[in-house]
């Protein structure tokens, strides 16, 4: 069961990280070629909605499988004194990074996605004065997504370091 949990955990991490790369590298820049704001908004809405569902599932699976692994794979001696091992520092850093990813996702949805939707609605309704603000919000969202992508990558790297028992189970 431990190997199955690890496999599911890694797949969930790939499901979280892969679409972030795809959105940042391909999908978002591709939407820049759409000059019709209504079409652009519709495309982004469909893609972002599906991405959001994948993200929620991946985060839930990561949490459940991560907890399972902590209590079933990590030796009791390390769980009792995590700071006596490199594991403690790595685990705290990974949990901090994971929490940061969740917070950044929430901020992106609450701040950028809603602002872009509101400005896009205004432009579609004919308020061309909002076009500049819309492009600025999109640029800010794109740069924020880069930060999110980097923090997710750091979280993945910390997870790999935790999984290397010869490294993470070493005493401090």
C-alpha positions in Angstrom: 0.0 0.0 0.0 2.9 2.3 0.7 4.2 2.1 -2.9 0.7 2.6 -4.2 0.3 5.7 -2.1 3.7 7.0 -3.3 2.7 6.4 -6.9 -0.6 8.3 -6.4 1.2 11.1 -4.6 3.7 11.6 -7.5 0.9 11.4 -10.1 -1.1 14.1 -8.1 2.1 16.3 -8.0 2.5 15.9 -11.8 -1.2 16.7 -12.3 -0.7 19.9 -10.2 2.6 21.0 -11.8 2.1 19.9 -15.4 -1.0 22.0 -16.2 0.7 25.0 -14.5 3.6 24.7 -16.9 1.2 24.2 -19.8 -1.0 27.2 -18.8 2.1 29.5 -18.3 4.1 28.4 -21.4 1.4 27.6 -24.0 -2.2 28.4 -23.2 -2.0 31.9 -21.8 0.4 33.1 -24.6 -1.9 31.5 -27.2 -4.8 33.5 -25.9 -2.9 36.7 -26.7 -3.5 36.0 -30.3 -7.2 36.1 -29.9 -8.3 39.7 -30.7 -12.0 39.1 -30.0 -12.4 39.6 -26.3 -15.6 37.5 -26.1 -13.9 34.5 -27.7 -10.7 35.0 -25.6 -12.8 35.2 -22.4 -14.7 32.0 -23.3 -11.5 30.1 -24.1 -9.9 31.1 -20.9 -13.0 30.4 -18.9 -13.2 26.8 -20.2 -9.5 26.1 -19.8 -9.2 27.7 -16.4 -12.3 26.0 -15.1 -11.0 22.6 -16.0 -7.6 23.5 -14.6 -9.2 24.5 -11.4 -11.0 21.2 -11.0 -7.8 19.3 -11.6 -6.0 21.5 -9.1 -8.6 20.9 -6.3 -8.4 17.2 -6.9 -4.6 17.1 -7.0 -4.3 19.2 -3.8 -6.8 16.9 -2.0 -5.0 13.8 -3.1 -1.6 15.2 -2.2 -2.9 16.0 1.3 -4.4 12.6 1.9 -1.5 10.6 0.4 1.1 12.8 2.1 -0.5 12.2 5.5 -0.7 8.5 4.9 2.9 8.4 3.9 4.0 10.4 7.0 2.3 8.0 9.3 3.0 4.8 7.5 6.4 5.2 5.8 8.4 7.6 8.0 9.9 5.7 10.9 8.5 6.3 14.3 11.9 7.4 15.6 12.0 10.2 13.1 8.4 11.2 13.7 9.2 11.4 17.4 12.2 13.7 16.9 12.0 15.1 13.4 14.4 18.0 14.2 17.1 15.5 15.1 17.2 14.5 11.4 17.5 16.4 8.2 13.9 15.2 7.6 12.5 17.8 10.1 13.9 20.8 8.3 13.0 19.4 4.9 9.5 18.4 6.0 8.9 21.9 7.6 10.1 23.6 4.4 7.9 21.4 2.2 4.8 22.0 4.3 5.5 25.7 4.2 6.0 25.6 0.5 2.8 23.5 0.0 0.9 25.9 2.2 2.3 28.8 0.2 1.1 27.1 -3.1 -2.4 26.8 -1.7 -2.4 30.5 -0.5 -1.0 31.7 -3.9 -3.7 29.8 -5.8 -6.3 31.4 -3.6 -4.9 34.8 -4.0 -4.7 34.3 -7.8 -8.4 33.3 -7.9 -9.6 36.0 -5.6 -7.5 38.9 -6.8 -6.5 38.4 -10.4 -9.1 36.0 -11.9 -12.0 38.1 -10.5 -10.5 41.4 -11.6 -9.8 40.1 -15.1 -13.3 38.7 -15.4 -14.8 42.1 -14.3 -12.6 44.1 -16.7 -13.2 41.7 -19.5 -17.0 42.0 -19.0 -16.6 45.8 -19.1 -14.7 45.6 -22.4 -17.2 43.1 -23.9 -20.0 45.5 -22.9 -18.3 48.2 -24.9 -16.2 50.1 -22.3 -13.0 50.4 -24.3 -11.4 52.6 -21.6 -11.0 49.4 -19.5 -8.8 47.7 -22.2 -5.6 49.1 -20.8 -6.5 48.1 -17.2 -7.5 44.6 -18.5 -4.1 44.1 -20.2 -2.3 45.3 -17.1 -4.3 42.9 -14.9 -3.5 40.0 -17.3 0.2 40.8 -17.3 0.2 41.0 -13.5 -1.6 37.6 -13.4 0.9 36.1 -15.7 3.8 37.2 -13.6 2.1 36.0 -10.4 1.6 32.7 -12.1 5.4 32.5 -12.6 5.9 32.9 -8.9 3.3 30.2 -8.2 5.0 27.9 -10.7 8.4 28.5 -9.0 7.0 27.8 -5.6 5.4 24.6 -6.9 8.7 23.5 -8.4 10.4 24.2 -5.0 7.7 22.1 -3.3 8.4 19.2 -5.7 12.1 19.4 -5.2 11.7 19.3 -1.4 9.4 16.3 -1.8 12.1 14.5 -3.8 14.6 15.3 -1.1 12.3 14.0 1.5 11.8 10.8 -0.4 15.6 10.1 -0.5 16.0 8.3 2.8 19.8 8.3 2.7 19.5 12.1 2.6 16.5 13.0 4.7 16.9 10.4 7.4 20.5 11.5 8.1 21.0 12.9 11.6 21.7 16.5 12.0 
